[in-house]
Amino acid sequence: MRFRSVALIVVGFAVAMAYMESAVVVYLQRAIGMTPEELFPLRQTDVVGNLVAIEVGREFATLVMLVALGCLVGRRAVDRLAWTAVAFGVWDVFYYVWLWVFIGWPHGLNTWDVLFLIPVPWAGPVWAPVVVSLALVGAGLAAAHGVVDGRVPVVTMGRGIAAVSGGLLVVASFLSNAPSLLAGDMPGWFPWPVFVAGMVLAGWAAAASLRAPSAAAAPAAVTGD
């Protein structure tokens, strides 16, 4: 299959999956009698008991499906990871797009949302996960196309440490309000300097790895544009 065809399949799947995920959220909110404006402070029934177990399971199942898609369309570890990043990024962005289409939420990029529940609630303004997702899509497409052209990204130990460190800083920014949320309080200040530092560090690692020359041959199953 050509790179463009694979990209369209991955993006189309992620957009459709985002539709399903957004619809489930709308149904769940209607079932428990809440609106997005009532998301904070978190209800105790939302973070403990059977409901949180179902939500955690749904989040885990979503990750499994996105990773499975990347593994199916990729031919080696690096492009499997790249396609997984593309699928995740497109899914996350269109999750908010579909919610806005369905219920007019989020009202803007500064609207706060609960992003994840494993192992504790992640929270932040919508613009933050959208920035992460757009970066994943861009880096993932560049890496996957590089593999097709025989330019496999070269991840040295230093770049790997930088990427992991940057990712941990981004995660730390999302987890910074977890104690307040678990205590039943409203989220406070989002530590955007920590978030920006993490994105810059991870972005440098990705860019350096993508620019690195590689003599690896492209897999025969996928061809260029």
GROMACS elastic network, one bead per residue, 0.5 to 0.9 nm:
[ bonds ]
;  ai    aj funct       b0    kb
    1     4     6  0.82927   500
    1     5     6  0.64017   500
    1     6     6  0.66124   500
    1   221     6  0.64480   500
    1   222     6  0.50120   500
    1   223     6  0.64301   500
    1   224     6  0.88741   500
    2     5     6  0.52749   500
    2     6     6  0.64030   500
    2     7     6  0.86897   500
    2   221     6  0.84819   500
    2   222     6  0.54284   500
    2   224     6  0.57069   500
    2   225     6  0.61827   500
    3     6     6  0.51822   500
    3     7     6  0.61080   500
    3     8     6  0.86423   500
    3   144     6  0.82130   500
    3   145     6  0.68951   500
    3   148     6  0.73751   500
    3   222     6  0.62631   500
    3   223     6  0.59905   500
    3   224     6  0.53755   500
    3   225     6  0.59315   500
    4     7     6  0.50626   500
    4     8     6  0.61941   500
    4     9     6  0.86710   500
    4   224     6  0.76517   500
    4   225     6  0.60605   500
    5     8     6  0.51574   500
    5     9     6  0.62611   500
    5    10     6  0.87144   500
    5   225     6  0.88467   500
    6     9     6  0.51177   500
    6    10     6  0.62065   500
    6    11     6  0.85715   500
    6    73     6  0.71363   500
    6   222     6  0.84286   500
    7    10     6  0.51993   500
    7    11     6  0.60392   500
    7    12     6  0.83640   500
    7    83     6  0.82729   500
    7    86     6  0.86170   500
    7   141     6  0.79102   500
    8    11     6  0.51651   500
    8    12     6  0.58220   500
    8    13     6  0.83922   500
    9    12     6  0.51398   500
    9    13     6  0.60595   500
    9    14     6  0.85713   500
   10    13     6  0.52247   500
   10    14     6  0.61965   500
   10    15     6  0.86782   500
   10    69     6  0.74813   500
   10    70     6  0.81471   500
   10    73     6  0.82191   500
   10    83     6  0.74266   500
   10    84     6  0.88180   500
   10    86     6  0.75550   500
   10    87     6  0.60238   500
   10    90     6  0.88742   500
   11    14     6  0.51153   500
   11    15     6  0.61230   500
   11    16     6  0.86038   500
   11    86     6  0.74943   500
   11    87     6  0.63184   500
   11    90     6  0.64388   500
   11    91     6  0.81203   500
   12    15     6  0.52040   500
   12    16     6  0.62082   500
   12    17     6  0.85061   500
   12    90     6  0.89819   500
   13    16     6  0.52136   500
   13    17     6  0.60148   500
   13    18     6  0.85360   500
   13    69     6  0.86976   500
   13    87     6  0.77922   500
   13    91     6  0.84662   500
   14    18     6  0.60289   500
   14    19     6  0.86191   500
   14    66     6  0.79755   500
   14    86     6  0.86097   500
   14    87     6  0.54044   500
   14    88     6  0.72573   500
   14    89     6  0.84448   500
   14    90     6  0.58409   500
   14    92     6  0.84836   500
   14    94     6  0.80936   500
   15    18     6  0.50764   500
   15    19     6  0.63922   500
   15    20     6  0.89247   500
   15    87     6  0.86308   500
   15    90     6  0.65320   500
   15    91     6  0.56650   500
   15    92     6  0.88863   500
   15    93     6  0.87471   500
   15    94     6  0.59915   500
   15    95     6  0.79109   500
   16    19     6  0.50634   500
   16    20     6  0.65313   500
   16    21     6  0.87832   500
   16    91     6  0.81727   500
   16    94     6  0.88057   500
   17    20     6  0.51321   500
   17    21     6  0.62052   500
   17    22     6  0.86175   500
   17    62     6  0.87958   500
   17    91     6  0.66603   500
   17    94     6  0.89482   500
   17    95     6  0.84132   500
   18    22     6  0.60188   500
   18    23     6  0.84406   500
   18    90     6  0.82081   500
   18    91     6  0.50102   500
   18    92     6  0.69959   500
   18    93     6  0.82636   500
   18    94     6  0.56889   500
   18    96     6  0.83366   500
   18    97     6  0.87261   500
   18    98     6  0.72562   500
   19    22     6  0.52507   500
   19    23     6  0.61321   500
   19    24     6  0.86633   500
   19    91     6  0.86243   500
   19    94     6  0.74482   500
   19    95     6  0.65420   500
   19    97     6  0.88444   500
   19    98     6  0.59639   500
   19    99     6  0.83010   500
   20    23     6  0.51203   500
   20    24     6  0.62289   500
   20    25     6  0.87639   500
   20    95     6  0.87027   500
   21    24     6  0.51638   500
   21    25     6  0.63962   500
   21    26     6  0.88201   500
   21    62     6  0.86199   500
   21    91     6  0.89650   500
   21    95     6  0.68266   500
   22    25     6  0.51163   500
   22    26     6  0.63055   500
   22    27     6  0.86955   500
   22    94     6  0.87662   500
   22    95     6  0.56645   500
   22    96     6  0.76092   500
   22    97     6  0.88996   500
   22    98     6  0.61759   500
   22    99     6  0.56340   500
   22   102     6  0.82952   500
   23    26     6  0.51091   500
   23    27     6  0.61958   500
   23    28     6  0.85573   500
   23    98     6  0.81427   500
   23    99     6  0.77291   500
   23   102     6  0.80257   500
   24    27     6  0.50963   500
   24    28     6  0.60389   500
   24    29     6  0.85960   500
   25    28     6  0.50289   500
   25    29     6  0.61339   500
   25    30     6  0.85919   500
   25    99     6  0.84897   500
   26    29     6  0.52448   500
   26    30     6  0.62660   500
   26    31     6  0.85981   500
   26    35     6  0.88749   500
   26    99     6  0.77874   500
   26   102     6  0.80222   500
   26   103     6  0.79734   500
   27    30     6  0.51716   500
   27    31     6  0.60572   500
   27    32     6  0.87935   500
   28    32     6  0.63306   500
   28    33     6  0.84612   500
   28    34     6  0.87719   500
   29    32     6  0.54017   500
   29    33     6  0.59709   500
   29    34     6  0.52501   500
   29    35     6  0.62965   500
   29    36     6  0.78178   500
   30    34     6  0.62160   500
   30    35     6  0.75267   500
   31    34     6  0.79750   500
   34    37     6  0.81164   500
   34    38     6  0.62065   500
   34    39     6  0.77416   500
   35    38     6  0.53652   500
   35    39     6  0.70186   500
   36    39     6  0.52428   500
   36    40     6  0.85446   500
   36   105     6  0.72580   500
   36   106     6  0.81210   500
   36   113     6  0.87021   500
   37    40     6  0.73841   500
   37   105     6  0.89463   500
   38    41     6  0.72815   500
   38    42     6  0.81557   500
   39    42     6  0.59656   500
   39    43     6  0.79980   500
   39   112     6  0.89602   500
   39   113     6  0.76849   500
   39   114     6  0.80417   500
   40    43     6  0.77707   500
   40   112     6  0.88125   500
   40   113     6  0.86137   500
   40   114     6  0.88726   500
   40   181     6  0.79954   500
   40   184     6  0.82681   500
   40   185     6  0.76991   500
   40   186     6  0.58608   500
   40   187     6  0.75934   500
   41   181     6  0.66664   500
   41   182     6  0.89387   500
   41   183     6  0.89660   500
   41   184     6  0.55070   500
   41   185     6  0.54482   500
   41   186     6  0.50716   500
   41   187     6  0.77749   500
   42    45     6  0.82923   500
   42    46     6  0.64857   500
   42    47     6  0.71752   500
   42   181     6  0.63985   500
   42   182     6  0.75095   500
   42   183     6  0.88120   500
   42   184     6  0.59441   500
   42   185     6  0.76751   500
   42   186     6  0.80572   500
   43    46     6  0.50826   500
   43    47     6  0.68315   500
   43    48     6  0.89227   500
   43   184     6  0.72158   500
   44    47     6  0.54060   500
   44    48     6  0.61048   500
   44    49     6  0.87165   500
   44   182     6  0.82119   500
   44   184     6  0.75193   500
   45    48     6  0.54603   500
   45    49     6  0.65624   500
   45    50     6  0.83980   500
   45    51     6  0.70162   500
   45    52     6  0.79308   500
   46    49     6  0.77937   500
   46    50     6  0.88333   500
   46    51     6  0.61146   500
   46    52     6  0.60358   500
   47    51     6  0.73359   500
   47    52     6  0.53096   500
   47    53     6  0.87624   500
   47   117     6  0.82382   500
   47   120     6  0.87349   500
   47   121     6  0.81897   500
   47   182     6  0.77128   500
   48    51     6  0.68731   500
   48    52     6  0.55280   500
   48    53     6  0.78036   500
   49    52     6  0.58931   500
   49    53     6  0.66705   500
   50    53     6  0.50685   500
   50    54     6  0.62874   500
   50    55     6  0.86862   500
   51    54     6  0.51827   500
   51    55     6  0.62142   500
   51    56     6  0.86160   500
   52    56     6  0.59527   500
   52    57     6  0.83548   500
   52   117     6  0.79428   500
   53    56     6  0.51894   500
   53    57     6  0.61008   500
   53    58     6  0.85740   500
   54    57     6  0.50581   500
   54    58     6  0.61293   500
   54    59     6  0.86687   500
   55    59     6  0.61850   500
   55    60     6  0.85690   500
   55   117     6  0.77195   500
   56    59     6  0.50979   500
   56    60     6  0.61307   500
   56    61     6  0.85140   500
   56   116     6  0.83119   500
   56   117     6  0.62982   500
   56   118     6  0.66197   500
   56   119     6  0.87046   500
   57    60     6  0.50793   500
   57    61     6  0.60215   500
   57    62     6  0.85250   500
   58    61     6  0.50486   500
   58    62     6  0.61347   500
   58    63     6  0.87368   500
   59    62     6  0.50967   500
   59    63     6  0.64291   500
   59    64     6  0.87552   500
   59   116     6  0.75850   500
   59   117     6  0.80423   500
   59   118     6  0.83549   500
   60    63     6  0.51805   500
   60    64     6  0.62588   500
   60    65     6  0.87760   500
   60   118     6  0.87368   500
   61    64     6  0.50125   500
   61    65     6  0.62730   500
   61    66     6  0.87350   500
   62    65     6  0.52403   500
   62    66     6  0.63365   500
   62    67     6  0.86860   500
   63    66     6  0.51633   500
   63    67     6  0.60941   500
   63    68     6  0.84166   500
   63    88     6  0.80849   500
   64    67     6  0.52251   500
   64    68     6  0.59848   500
   64    69     6  0.86325   500
   65    69     6  0.62213   500
   65    70     6  0.87603   500
   66    69     6  0.51828   500
   66    70     6  0.64583   500
   66    71     6  0.87851   500
   66    83     6  0.89007   500
   66    84     6  0.59502   500
   66    85     6  0.85078   500
   66    87     6  0.61561   500
   66    88     6  0.63057   500
   66    91     6  0.87752   500
   67    70     6  0.51160   500
   67    71     6  0.62282   500
   67    72     6  0.86623   500
   67    80     6  0.81228   500
   67    81     6  0.79347   500
   67    83     6  0.84522   500
   67    84     6  0.53544   500
   67    85     6  0.85565   500
   67    87     6  0.83489   500
   67    88     6  0.84565   500
   68    71     6  0.50606   500
   68    72     6  0.61461   500
   68    73     6  0.88253   500
   68    84     6  0.79577   500
   69    72     6  0.51386   500
   69    73     6  0.64053   500
   69    74     6  0.84749   500
   69    80     6  0.84340   500
   69    83     6  0.76826   500
   69    84     6  0.67454   500
   69    87     6  0.77249   500
   70    73     6  0.55143   500
   70    74     6  0.58594   500
   70    79     6  0.78089   500
   70    81     6  0.64537   500
   70    82     6  0.73759   500
   70    85     6  0.79646   500
   70    86     6  0.84702   500
   70    87     6  0.73967   500
   71    74     6  0.52984   500
   71    75     6  0.75694   500
   71    76     6  0.83920   500
   71    77     6  0.81886   500
   71    79     6  0.84668   500
   71    81     6  0.76725   500
   71    83     6  0.79049   500
   71    84     6  0.75234   500
   72    75     6  0.78737   500
   72    80     6  0.76772   500
   73    79     6  0.83840   500
   73    80     6  0.69094   500
   73    83     6  0.73445   500
   74    77     6  0.74247   500
   74    78     6  0.80471   500
   74    79     6  0.51624   500
   74    81     6  0.78980   500
   74    82     6  0.81709   500
   74    83     6  0.68108   500
   74    84     6  0.88850   500
   74   144     6  0.83425   500
   75    78     6  0.84210   500
   75    79     6  0.66539   500
   75    80     6  0.66155   500
   75   219     6  0.70000   500
   75   221     6  0.78090   500
   75   222     6  0.85821   500
   76    79     6  0.57826   500
   76    80     6  0.60530   500
   76    81     6  0.86468   500
   76   219     6  0.84386   500
   77    80     6  0.51416   500
   77    81     6  0.61659   500
   77    82     6  0.85619   500
   78    81     6  0.52369   500
   78    82     6  0.61536   500
   78    83     6  0.87747   500
   78   143     6  0.76947   500
   78   144     6  0.77439   500
   78   147     6  0.80269   500
   78   152     6  0.76551   500
   78   153     6  0.76700   500
   79    83     6  0.59657   500
   79    84     6  0.82875   500
   79   140     6  0.79485   500
   79   143     6  0.67357   500
   79   144     6  0.50393   500
   79   145     6  0.85777   500
   79   146     6  0.89393   500
   79   147     6  0.67725   500
   79   152     6  0.86346   500
   80    83     6  0.53068   500
   80    84     6  0.61547   500
   80    85     6  0.86376   500
   80   144     6  0.82122   500
   81    84     6  0.50600   500
   81    85     6  0.62082   500
   81    86     6  0.87414   500
   81   140     6  0.77122   500
   81   144     6  0.87878   500
   82    85     6  0.51115   500
   82    86     6  0.63604   500
   82    87     6  0.87494   500
   82   136     6  0.82624   500
   82   137     6  0.84229   500
   82   139     6  0.74561   500
   82   141     6  0.67630   500
   82   142     6  0.83113   500
   82   143     6  0.60422   500
   82   144     6  0.57324   500
   83    87     6  0.61141   500
   83    88     6  0.85023   500
   83   137     6  0.85365   500
   83   140     6  0.59986   500
   83   141     6  0.72396   500
   83   143     6  0.87017   500
   83   144     6  0.68097   500
   84    87     6  0.51090   500
   84    88     6  0.60636   500
   84    89     6  0.85048   500
   84   140     6  0.77709   500
   85    88     6  0.51498   500
   85    89     6  0.60359   500
   85    90     6  0.85780   500
   85   133     6  0.81287   500
   85   136     6  0.52876   500
   85   137     6  0.61745   500
   85   138     6  0.89997   500
   85   139     6  0.80057   500
   85   140     6  0.55086   500
   85   141     6  0.85321   500
   86    89     6  0.52142   500
   86    90     6  0.61441   500
   86    91     6  0.84214   500
   86   133     6  0.81512   500
   86   134     6  0.86623   500
   86   136     6  0.59982   500
   86   138     6  0.75622   500
   86   139     6  0.80493   500
   86   140     6  0.52715   500
   86   141     6  0.65791   500
   87    90     6  0.53753   500
   87    91     6  0.59797   500
   87    92     6  0.85340   500
   87   136     6  0.88553   500
   87   137     6  0.75537   500
   87   140     6  0.89000   500
   88    91     6  0.51399   500
   88    92     6  0.60696   500
   88    93     6  0.86720   500
   88   133     6  0.70800   500
   88   136     6  0.77266   500
   88   137     6  0.79184   500
   89    92     6  0.52332   500
   89    93     6  0.62693   500
   89    94     6  0.86111   500
   89   129     6  0.89623   500
   89   130     6  0.79414   500
   89   132     6  0.75497   500
   89   134     6  0.60084   500
   89   135     6  0.77837   500
   89   136     6  0.56274   500
   89   137     6  0.53451   500
   89   138     6  0.89554   500
   90    93     6  0.53228   500
   90    94     6  0.60871   500
   90    95     6  0.83526   500
   90   133     6  0.68960   500
   90   134     6  0.76380   500
   90   136     6  0.87184   500
   90   137     6  0.67645   500
   91    94     6  0.53434   500
   91    95     6  0.59070   500
   91    96     6  0.89502   500
   91   133     6  0.85026   500
   92    95     6  0.50697   500
   92    96     6  0.69445   500
   92    97     6  0.89312   500
   92   129     6  0.76807   500
   92   130     6  0.71617   500
   92   133     6  0.64847   500
   93    96     6  0.56686   500
   93    97     6  0.64863   500
   93    98     6  0.89470   500
   93   129     6  0.80937   500
   93   130     6  0.57875   500
   93   133     6  0.66169   500
   93   134     6  0.77122   500
   94    98     6  0.58784   500
   94    99     6  0.82692   500
   95    98     6  0.54344   500
   95    99     6  0.62881   500
   95   100     6  0.87426   500
   96    99     6  0.50015   500
   96   100     6  0.61203   500
   96   101     6  0.85849   500
   96   105     6  0.77202   500
   96   106     6  0.70495   500
   96   126     6  0.83233   500
   96   130     6  0.88189   500
   97   100     6  0.52165   500
   97   101     6  0.63257   500
   97   102     6  0.87537   500
   97   105     6  0.87058   500
   97   106     6  0.86739   500
   98   102     6  0.60388   500
   98   103     6  0.85134   500
   98   105     6  0.89943   500
   99   102     6  0.50615   500
   99   103     6  0.58743   500
   99   104     6  0.67042   500
   99   105     6  0.58115   500
   99   106     6  0.72377   500
  100   103     6  0.55158   500
  100   106     6  0.59185   500
  100   107     6  0.77393   500
  101   104     6  0.58116   500
  101   105     6  0.78067   500
  102   105     6  0.78969   500
  103   106     6  0.84677   500
  104   107     6  0.66375   500
  105   108     6  0.77881   500
  105   111     6  0.86474   500
  106   109     6  0.72189   500
  106   110     6  0.85423   500
  106   111     6  0.59672   500
  106   112     6  0.82348   500
  106   113     6  0.84865   500
  106   126     6  0.77396   500
  107   110     6  0.80731   500
  107   111     6  0.63300   500
  108   111     6  0.55144   500
  108   126     6  0.77313   500
  108   127     6  0.84953   500
  109   112     6  0.82627   500
  109   125     6  0.65695   500
  109   126     6  0.50382   500
  109   128     6  0.84037   500
  109   130     6  0.87215   500
  110   124     6  0.86258   500
  110   126     6  0.59144   500
  110   127     6  0.63224   500
  110   128     6  0.88487   500
  111   124     6  0.82085   500
  111   125     6  0.52086   500
  111   126     6  0.57393   500
  111   127     6  0.81347   500
  112   123     6  0.69502   500
  112   124     6  0.53193   500
  112   126     6  0.59061   500
  112   127     6  0.89499   500
  112   187     6  0.83772   500
  113   122     6  0.84980   500
  113   123     6  0.56829   500
  113   124     6  0.58620   500
  113   125     6  0.61814   500
  113   126     6  0.64095   500
  114   117     6  0.77208   500
  114   121     6  0.65338   500
  114   122     6  0.57505   500
  114   124     6  0.69471   500
  114   125     6  0.89167   500
  115   121     6  0.72541   500
  115   122     6  0.51788   500
  115   123     6  0.53339   500
  115   124     6  0.72090   500
  115   126     6  0.87125   500
  115   129     6  0.79013   500
  115   174     6  0.81058   500
  116   119     6  0.83090   500
  116   120     6  0.76305   500
  116   121     6  0.56529   500
  116   123     6  0.73378   500
  117   122     6  0.61770   500
  118   121     6  0.66860   500
  118   122     6  0.79184   500
  119   122     6  0.87406   500
  120   175     6  0.76629   500
  120   178     6  0.64732   500
  120   179     6  0.87564   500
  120   182     6  0.81487   500
  121   174     6  0.85038   500
  121   175     6  0.69765   500
  121   177     6  0.82519   500
  121   178     6  0.55636   500
  121   179     6  0.88054   500
  121   181     6  0.73466   500
  121   182     6  0.77242   500
  122   171     6  0.81228   500
  122   173     6  0.87010   500
  122   174     6  0.50336   500
  122   176     6  0.80106   500
  122   177     6  0.75024   500
  122   178     6  0.63995   500
  123   126     6  0.89738   500
  123   173     6  0.85766   500
  123   174     6  0.52213   500
  123   175     6  0.66336   500
  123   176     6  0.81136   500
  123   177     6  0.67414   500
  123   178     6  0.73852   500
  123   181     6  0.87488   500
  123   187     6  0.77571   500
  123   190     6  0.86299   500
  124   127     6  0.82134   500
  124   128     6  0.66934   500
  124   129     6  0.78612   500
  124   173     6  0.80650   500
  124   174     6  0.58179   500
  124   175     6  0.86200   500
  124   177     6  0.83351   500
  124   187     6  0.83001   500
  124   189     6  0.89706   500
  124   190     6  0.63749   500
  125   128     6  0.58586   500
  125   129     6  0.77727   500
  125   190     6  0.76726   500
  126   129     6  0.59355   500
  126   130     6  0.63944   500
  126   131     6  0.88059   500
  127   130     6  0.50749   500
  127   131     6  0.60794   500
  127   132     6  0.87347   500
  128   131     6  0.52290   500
  128   132     6  0.64432   500
  128   133     6  0.87161   500
  128   174     6  0.88005   500
  128   192     6  0.85484   500
  128   195     6  0.80352   500
  129   133     6  0.60280   500
  129   134     6  0.85717   500
  130   133     6  0.50158   500
  130   134     6  0.60929   500
  130   135     6  0.85149   500
  131   134     6  0.52481   500
  131   135     6  0.62134   500
  131   136     6  0.86532   500
  131   199     6  0.89272   500
  132   135     6  0.51782   500
  132   136     6  0.62376   500
  132   137     6  0.87735   500
  132   170     6  0.87333   500
  132   199     6  0.76661   500
  133   137     6  0.62112   500
  133   138     6  0.86499   500
  134   137     6  0.50881   500
  134   138     6  0.61907   500
  134   139     6  0.85686   500
  135   138     6  0.51825   500
  135   139     6  0.60265   500
  135   140     6  0.82159   500
  135   199     6  0.87418   500
  135   203     6  0.79108   500
  136   139     6  0.52601   500
  136   140     6  0.56676   500
  136   141     6  0.83445   500
  137   140     6  0.51049   500
  137   141     6  0.60259   500
  137   142     6  0.84750   500
  138   141     6  0.54060   500
  138   142     6  0.61950   500
  138   143     6  0.86121   500
  139   142     6  0.51239   500
  139   143     6  0.60339   500
  139   144     6  0.85312   500
  139   203     6  0.86072   500
  139   206     6  0.68892   500
  139   207     6  0.79234   500
  139   210     6  0.82731   500
  140   143     6  0.51544   500
  140   144     6  0.60519   500
  140   145     6  0.84715   500
  141   144     6  0.51535   500
  141   145     6  0.59892   500
  141   146     6  0.83553   500
  142   145     6  0.52378   500
  142   146     6  0.59997   500
  142   147     6  0.87082   500
  142   210     6  0.74413   500
  143   147     6  0.63289   500
  143   148     6  0.88281   500
  143   151     6  0.83197   500
  143   152     6  0.71318   500
  143   153     6  0.64096   500
  143   206     6  0.89837   500
  143   209     6  0.89420   500
  143   210     6  0.64762   500
  144   147     6  0.52168   500
  144   148     6  0.65591   500
  144   149     6  0.89372   500
  144   152     6  0.83084   500
  145   148     6  0.50599   500
  145   149     6  0.64041   500
  145   150     6  0.86901   500
  145   151     6  0.82873   500
  145   152     6  0.89320   500
  145   224     6  0.74432   500
  146   149     6  0.50854   500
  146   150     6  0.61167   500
  146   152     6  0.56959   500
  146   153     6  0.72014   500
  146   210     6  0.76762   500
  146   218     6  0.85258   500
  147   151     6  0.52804   500
  147   153     6  0.75617   500
  147   216     6  0.80654   500
  147   217     6  0.78829   500
  147   218     6  0.56609   500
  147   219     6  0.77192   500
  148   151     6  0.73931   500
  148   152     6  0.82398   500
  148   217     6  0.81921   500
  148   219     6  0.67400   500
  148   220     6  0.86191   500
  148   222     6  0.64525   500
  148   223     6  0.60273   500
  148   224     6  0.59701   500
  149   152     6  0.81026   500
  149   217     6  0.77141   500
  149   218     6  0.58462   500
  149   223     6  0.79828   500
  149   224     6  0.67505   500
  150   214     6  0.70138   500
  150   215     6  0.64815   500
  150   216     6  0.52732   500
  150   219     6  0.81193   500
  151   154     6  0.86822   500
  151   210     6  0.80035   500
  151   211     6  0.86734   500
  151   212     6  0.80815   500
  151   213     6  0.63457   500
  151   215     6  0.65815   500
  151   216     6  0.64674   500
  151   217     6  0.77542   500
  151   218     6  0.77783   500
  152   209     6  0.86998   500
  152   210     6  0.75792   500
  152   212     6  0.83080   500
  152   213     6  0.77147   500
  152   214     6  0.55991   500
  152   215     6  0.77080   500
  152   216     6  0.62313   500
  152   217     6  0.82764   500
  152   218     6  0.81883   500
  153   206     6  0.85134   500
  153   208     6  0.85595   500
  153   211     6  0.73065   500
  153   212     6  0.63621   500
  153   213     6  0.76403   500
  153   214     6  0.70558   500
  154   159     6  0.88583   500
  154   208     6  0.81968   500
  154   210     6  0.68650   500
  154   211     6  0.82205   500
  154   212     6  0.57346   500
  154   213     6  0.73937   500
  154   214     6  0.69790   500
  155   158     6  0.79869   500
  155   159     6  0.58167   500
  155   160     6  0.60346   500
  155   205     6  0.81066   500
  155   206     6  0.83793   500
  155   208     6  0.83165   500
  155   209     6  0.53599   500
  155   210     6  0.85715   500
  155   212     6  0.85024   500
  156   159     6  0.52031   500
  156   160     6  0.60460   500
  156   161     6  0.85739   500
  156   209     6  0.77637   500
  157   160     6  0.50291   500
  157   161     6  0.61194   500
  157   162     6  0.85530   500
  158   161     6  0.51751   500
  158   162     6  0.61669   500
  158   163     6  0.86115   500
  158   205     6  0.82586   500
  159   163     6  0.60636   500
  159   164     6  0.85897   500
  159   202     6  0.84294   500
  159   204     6  0.81447   500
  159   206     6  0.76547   500
  159   208     6  0.74906   500
  159   209     6  0.71549   500
  160   163     6  0.50976   500
  160   164     6  0.61771   500
  160   165     6  0.84424   500
  160   202     6  0.89153   500
  160   205     6  0.70307   500
  160   206     6  0.89429   500
  161   164     6  0.52206   500
  161   165     6  0.59296   500
  161   166     6  0.84134   500
  161   205     6  0.85103   500
  162   165     6  0.50827   500
  162   166     6  0.59586   500
  162   167     6  0.84673   500
  162   198     6  0.89994   500
  162   201     6  0.59187   500
  162   202     6  0.59994   500
  162   203     6  0.89958   500
  162   204     6  0.79653   500
  162   205     6  0.58952   500
  163   166     6  0.51724   500
  163   167     6  0.61389   500
  163   168     6  0.86352   500
  163   198     6  0.85075   500
  163   199     6  0.89706   500
  163   201     6  0.65140   500
  163   203     6  0.75321   500
  163   204     6  0.80023   500
  163   205     6  0.54524   500
  163   206     6  0.71790   500
  164   167     6  0.50499   500
  164   168     6  0.61483   500
  164   169     6  0.86780   500
  164   201     6  0.89696   500
  164   202     6  0.72020   500
  165   168     6  0.51038   500
  165   169     6  0.62934   500
  165   170     6  0.87630   500
  165   198     6  0.71170   500
  165   201     6  0.74579   500
  165   202     6  0.73720   500
  166   169     6  0.51472   500
  166   170     6  0.63780   500
  166   171     6  0.87311   500
  166   195     6  0.85322   500
  166   197     6  0.70866   500
  166   199     6  0.59814   500
  166   200     6  0.73047   500
  166   203     6  0.81269   500
  166   205     6  0.88268   500
  167   170     6  0.51374   500
  167   171     6  0.62277   500
  167   172     6  0.85572   500
  167   198     6  0.60025   500
  167   199     6  0.73331   500
  167   201     6  0.83285   500
  167   202     6  0.64106   500
  168   171     6  0.50073   500
  168   172     6  0.59857   500
  168   173     6  0.86348   500
  168   198     6  0.72450   500
  169   173     6  0.63139   500
  169   174     6  0.88340   500
  169   194     6  0.61231   500
  169   195     6  0.62536   500
  169   196     6  0.87024   500
  169   197     6  0.72809   500
  169   199     6  0.81185   500
  170   173     6  0.52207   500
  170   174     6  0.66055   500
  170   175     6  0.88578   500
  170   194     6  0.68410   500
  170   196     6  0.77526   500
  170   197     6  0.80291   500
  170   198     6  0.51883   500
  170   199     6  0.68287   500
  171   174     6  0.51344   500
  171   175     6  0.62353   500
  171   176     6  0.86789   500
  171   195     6  0.80535   500
  171   198     6  0.86776   500
  172   175     6  0.50039   500
  172   176     6  0.60077   500
  172   191     6  0.89620   500
  172   194     6  0.78469   500
  172   195     6  0.79862   500
  173   176     6  0.52961   500
  173   177     6  0.81859   500
  173   190     6  0.69303   500
  173   191     6  0.56648   500
  173   192     6  0.71147   500
  173   193     6  0.87208   500
  173   194     6  0.60918   500
  173   195     6  0.56338   500
  173   198     6  0.89720   500
  174   177     6  0.71113   500
  174   178     6  0.80853   500
  174   190     6  0.77815   500
  174   191     6  0.83163   500
  174   195     6  0.82246   500
  175   178     6  0.52501   500
  175   179     6  0.83478   500
  176   179     6  0.74875   500
  176   180     6  0.86571   500
  176   188     6  0.89489   500
  176   189     6  0.87953   500
  176   190     6  0.75691   500
  176   191     6  0.75346   500
  177   180     6  0.54648   500
  177   181     6  0.62668   500
  177   182     6  0.87409   500
  177   186     6  0.86713   500
  177   187     6  0.57307   500
  177   188     6  0.65746   500
  177   189     6  0.79561   500
  177   190     6  0.77591   500
  178   181     6  0.50822   500
  178   182     6  0.60591   500
  178   183     6  0.85021   500
  178   187     6  0.81378   500
  179   182     6  0.52519   500
  179   183     6  0.61896   500
  179   184     6  0.88289   500
  179   185     6  0.87008   500
  180   183     6  0.50594   500
  180   184     6  0.64433   500
  180   185     6  0.51397   500
  180   186     6  0.66845   500
  180   187     6  0.63948   500
  180   188     6  0.79276   500
  181   184     6  0.51657   500
  181   185     6  0.52624   500
  181   186     6  0.62617   500
  181   187     6  0.62935   500
  182   185     6  0.73902   500
  183   186     6  0.89810   500
  185   188     6  0.87448   500
  187   190     6  0.82217   500
  189   192     6  0.85871   500
  190   193     6  0.87916   500
  190   195     6  0.87502   500
  191   194     6  0.56192   500
  191   195     6  0.65565   500
  191   196     6  0.89095   500
  192   196     6  0.59470   500
  192   197     6  0.84045   500
  193   196     6  0.50819   500
  193   197     6  0.60615   500
  193   198     6  0.85521   500
  194   197     6  0.51253   500
  194   198     6  0.62088   500
  194   199     6  0.86835   500
  195   198     6  0.51810   500
  195   199     6  0.62469   500
  195   200     6  0.86702   500
  196   199     6  0.50719   500
  196   200     6  0.60795   500
  196   201     6  0.85263   500
  197   200     6  0.52006   500
  197   201     6  0.61536   500
  197   202     6  0.86052   500
  198   201     6  0.51890   500
  198   202     6  0.60878   500
  198   203     6  0.82506   500
  199   202     6  0.52152   500
  199   203     6  0.56699   500
  199   204     6  0.83554   500
  200   204     6  0.60196   500
  200   205     6  0.86205   500
  201   204     6  0.52649   500
  201   205     6  0.64245   500
  201   206     6  0.88094   500
  202   205     6  0.51015   500
  202   206     6  0.62290   500
  202   207     6  0.86291   500
  203   206     6  0.51156   500
  203   207     6  0.60687   500
  203   208     6  0.84751   500
  204   207     6  0.51431   500
  204   208     6  0.59810   500
  204   209     6  0.84569   500
  205   208     6  0.52468   500
  205   209     6  0.61242   500
  205   210     6  0.86135   500
  206   209     6  0.51690   500
  206   210     6  0.61307   500
  206   211     6  0.86552   500
  207   210     6  0.51237   500
  207   211     6  0.61672   500
  207   212     6  0.86486   500
  208   211     6  0.52403   500
  208   212     6  0.62361   500
  209   212     6  0.52954   500
  209   213     6  0.86792   500
  210   213     6  0.80754   500
  214   217     6  0.86341   500
  217   220     6  0.87792   500
  218   221     6  0.86809   500
  218   222     6  0.78483   500
  218   223     6  0.80661   500
  219   222     6  0.61883   500
  219   223     6  0.79702   500
  220   223     6  0.69300   500
